[in-house]
Amino acid sequence: MFHGSSQRRRVAAAVVGSSLLALGSAVATDTASAAPAASASAAAHANRGHGYMPDVADAQAARAATRHGSKTLSYGGGIDGIGVMDGQPQVYLVFYGNQWGTQGTDSKGNLTFGNDPDAGAPTAQMMFKGIGTGGEQWSGTMTQYCDGPLVAKGATSCPSGAAHVPYPSGGAGVLAGVWYDNSAASPQTASGHQLGTEALAAAHHFGNTTAASNRHAYYVILSPHGTNPDSYQGAYCAWHDYNGDSTLTGGAVTSDVGDFAFSNQPYNMDSGAGCGVNFLNSGSTGTLDGWTMTLGHEYSETITDQNPPGGWTNTSSGQENADECAWLKGVTGGAGNVPMGNGTYTEQGSWSNDTNSCALTHATVS
């Protein structure tokens, strides 16, 4: 998702629409041009935290209509001392609300649910178990980004000795825990604040009750089929943020466990092709194309911009690494089927400063 200054996040919807139109410009060009008027979805989501991953139509319209110059990312100086996830990522999946239905377990140890018609839940678990396994190089692009006192604000590359995003080690993926919170129904249209409050509950559930234990933790809040968290339908597909963002719908989340990173992951198969159903693959094979792409998009942005926008962003457009390459296919660095140690998952590329291009694979940098 894209980011901007606090002032820009509060401006009129027309300006936010112009920022959104810059989102899709990963395939071109030279000089900037004037943006057309704001779209309805941009107007409806002018203050969605730090931004959001656009739906396919918005991204493609943006790519056709708007050009900007450099897509280089620069370091934001960190927020509360946090820029990137410079230790091993720990991903916690939270199935939010009893609308997920009856819980079961499949033969691979994944939680399954009665109200999950597209089997999104076990696929999400398998994908995060697969990241960093089987020699996959999708994770390599993110390892070029860094933080810490050696990295100057505004830097576009990492100095020797800086702490980088690591390649996931251990051969077991990055999935650290799964929780079905069926204590109550999730709201039909949960606000950003409510989603963040659920992430705080998850931190306590998993025993991550200190700032140190949340430094490399990421809580993915997965809302059930048939809900519309933060009014995503017809407008965007997912977003990530941290608890301290005052522009979350409903406001920032007061934390007793330090800063924590979380995301809004709707059941975006409900949005069909707008959120990537059959984006790359046809038939039933492609039903979850957009699901794994959005999960990967927000994960890759969280580990490179954990407390937005203190990590790596494009200061001219507000975009993060995955935004620069959202909903591309048929081009270098576009979406592809990425083999991991436990299966193959459709992912999108991410922006690579060191090659000045989108990259679906990249050698590990340390």
N, C-alpha and C positions, 0 to 999 in steps of 0.2 A: 504494500500500500504506500501511498505517497505522503509526504510530510511537508510542512512549511513552518514559518515562524508563528508565534502566538498571535501576532497581529493579523497575519494572513488567514489564520484559521477562523478569525472572527469576522472577516469581511463579508460583503454581500454575496449572494449566491452566484451572481454573474461572474464574479472574479474567481470563485471556486470552480465554476464550470470551465473557465479558461485554463485553470491549473489541471483539471481532469483531462482536458483535450490534449495536454502535453504527454499524457500517460502512455500513449501507444506508439511513440515516435522512435522505437528502437531500431528501425530499419533505415534511417536516412540521416541527416542531410547536411546542409550548410548553415544558412542564415535563418533567423527566426522570422515567423510571419504572424500576422494578427489572428487571434482565435475567434471562431464564430461565437454566437450567443450561447449561454448556458443551456445544457440539456435539462429536461425535467428531472432526471434522476440526480443530477448534480445539485439542482435547486433543493430537492428534497433531502439531500444529505450534506448540506453545507457544513455542518459541525459534527460529523461522525468521527470523534476522536481526532487522530492524526491523519485519517484518510481511509481508503479502502481499496481492495482489488476490484477494478471495474468489471462489469459483465462483458461478454464477448462483443456485443454490438457497440457499446461505448468505446471499447478499446480499438475496434476496427475503424470506427468513424474518426476517432482521434488520430489514428495513424494516417488516414487518408487526408485529413484536413490540416494537420498542424506539423510544423517542423521546428526544431530548436537546434542550437549548436552542440556544444560539447555535452556528452552524456557521462562524463567522468564524475565519479563519486569522490567526496572529500570527507574528512573526519570532523565530526561535530564537537569534539572536545569532551564528550562524556556528560552524563547527567547523574548526579550523586556518585560520581566516580565510575560510572558504568558506560562503556561504549559498545563493546561486542561481548559475546559469550566466549571468553578466553580460556575456559576450562571445558571439560567434557560435557556436552549437552545432556540434560536429563529431561525427557519429555513425559508429561503426565497427561493422559487422556481422561477427560471427565464427561461421562454421558449424563447430561443434565436433564432430570425430570422423569417422572414415572411414565410419561407417554412413550418412552422407548419400549415398554412392555415387558413381557416375561424374559428373565435372564436365563441363558444357557451357556454351555461351553462347547466349542468344537474340538475336533481331533488334534488341533495344533495349539490348544490351550487358550484360544481367544474367546473373550466374551461375545456372545451372540444375543440378539434381542428379537422379541416377537413382532415388534413394529419397526422393522428395518427392511423394507421390501427390496432394497437393492444391495443388501449385505455390505453397507458402508462401514459398519463397526469392525468386523473382522479384517477388512481390507486396510483400514487405518492402522490397526494394531500391527498387522504384518508389514506394512510399509515402514513404520518406525522401528520395528525389529530388524528390518533389512538395511536401513541406512548405515553406511560404513562397513558393509559386509560384501563378500564376493568380489572384492577389488573394484567396486563401483567408483567411478571418477566424477559423478555428479557433485559429490560433496567437496571436491577439490577446489572449485571456483571460490567458495566462501573462505577458504583458508588463507587467501592473500590479504584479508582484512585484519586489523589489529587495534589495540587500544593501549592505554597506560601512559605514564608520565613521559615516556620517550617520544610519544606521538603528538606533534603540534596540531592545534586546532587548524583546520583548513588543509592539512596534509593530504596528498593524493596517492601516496605510497608509504610503505612502512619502513622505518629505519631499522638497522641491525639491532637486535636485542629486544625488540618490541614483542609483546604477548599477542600471538595470532589466535584466530579461531582455529581450534585443532581439528584434525581429521578424526572422526569417531573411532575410538580404539576398543579393543577387547573382543571384537567379533560377535557381539550380541546386539548390535544396533543401539539406538538411543532411547528406546522405550524404558522408562523407569517405573511406571505404575499405571494402573487402570482402575477407575472408580465409577460404579453405577450409583449415582445419587438419586435414588427413587423415593426419598423421604417426602417429596411433594411434587406436584406438577410444575414444570418450568413455565414461566409466563408465556402467553401466546406471542407477545412482542416484547421480549426482554430488552431493557435498556443496556447501554454500555456499562453503567454503574452496577446493574444487577448481575451482568456477566462477570464483572470484576469481583463482586462480592462472592460469587460462586467460586471463582479462582482462589480467593482468600480462604474459603471453607475447605477447598481442596488442599491448600498448603498445610492447614492444620490436620486434615485427614491423613496426609502422608507423613506427618511429623516434621515438616519443614518450617520450623517456628522461629528461625533466626535469619538475619540478613545473609549470613554466610551460606546457609543451606538453600537459600533462594537465588544465590548469585548466578548459578548456571541452570536453574530450573525454568521450565516453560509449561504452562498449563493451557491445554487446548480444550475449550469449552464447546462440546458438541451438542447442539440442540436437536431435538427429535423431528422426525418426519411430520409435516403438517404445521410446523410453527414458523414464525417470521421474526427471528431475533434481530433487534435493532433495525427493523423495517428494511431488510435486505432485498426482498423479492422485487424483481424488475429494476434493480438499481445497482447492485454490486454483488460480490460473491463471498467475501470474507475480509477480516481485518485483524491486525495484531496491535497491541499497545502495552502500556504498563500502568500500574495502579495510580500513579501520581499525575496522570494527564487530566487537567481540569476541563478539557473540552469533550470528555466522554459524555454521552447523553446521560443525564442524571448526575454528572459530576464525578470528580476523582473519588477513589476508594481509600479511606484511611486504613493503614496497615499496621498491625502489631508484629509483623514478621519481616520487616524490611521491604524494600522494593521487590516487586515480582512481575514477571512477564506473562501475558496471557493472550488468547485470541478468541475471536468470535468465529466459530466454524458452523455455519448453518448446514442443514441437510439439503445441500444445494442441488441435488438431483431433482428436487421439487421445481427448480427453475429451468429444467430441461437444457436445451442448447445454449440458453443465455449464460449458464455457468458451466458449460463445457461437456455436456453429455454428447458422446460421439464426436468430440472435437478432433480426435486423431484417428481413432479406430472405429470401425463400423459394427453394427449389430450389438449383441449383448457384451462383446468384448470391450466396447467403448462406453458403456453406461457410466463407468466410474472414472473416465478420463479426467473430467474436470474436478472430481472429488480429490483424487490424488494430486492433481496439479495445484489446487488451492491449498491443500495441506502442505505440500512442499514449498509453495510460494511463501506462505506465512512463516513457516519454519526457517527458511533460508534468510528471510528478512529479520526475524527475531535474533538469530545468532550473529548477524552483522550490524544490527541496530536495535539493541536490546531495550534501552530506554529512549524511545524516539523523541527528538531527532539527534541524540547525542552520539550516535554511531556514524555509519557511512551513508550519506545521501547526496543527491545532486542538488546543490544549493540553488541553482537557477530554476529547476522545475519542481523540487520537493520530492522527487522519486527516489525509491530505494533500489537495491540491486535487482530484485525480481520484477519490480514495476517496469524497469527499462526494457524488459523482454517478455512482457505479459502477452499471452494469446498470439504468439508467433508460431507459424508452422511452414514447412517447405522452404526454410531458409537456414543458413548456418546459425547455430545457437537457438533454433526454435524448439518446439516441443518434440519429445521423442519418448520411445519406450526404453526405460533404463533397467538393465538387468542388475539385480542385487543377489545376495547369497540365498535368498529364500523365494525368489520370484521376480517378475518384471512389472514395473510400475510406470505409468505415464507421468512424466515430469516436464516442466518448462526449463529453459535455460535461465542463467543469471548473468548480470553485467560483470565483466572482467575488466578492471582498470588496466591490468598489465598487457592485455591484448587489444584493448579498445574495441571490444565487441561483446556480443552475447555469446555465452558458452554453455553447452549442455554437459560437457566434460572438461576437466582441467587437472593438470598434475597438482599434487599436494604441495603447498608452500609452508615453510616453517621458519 
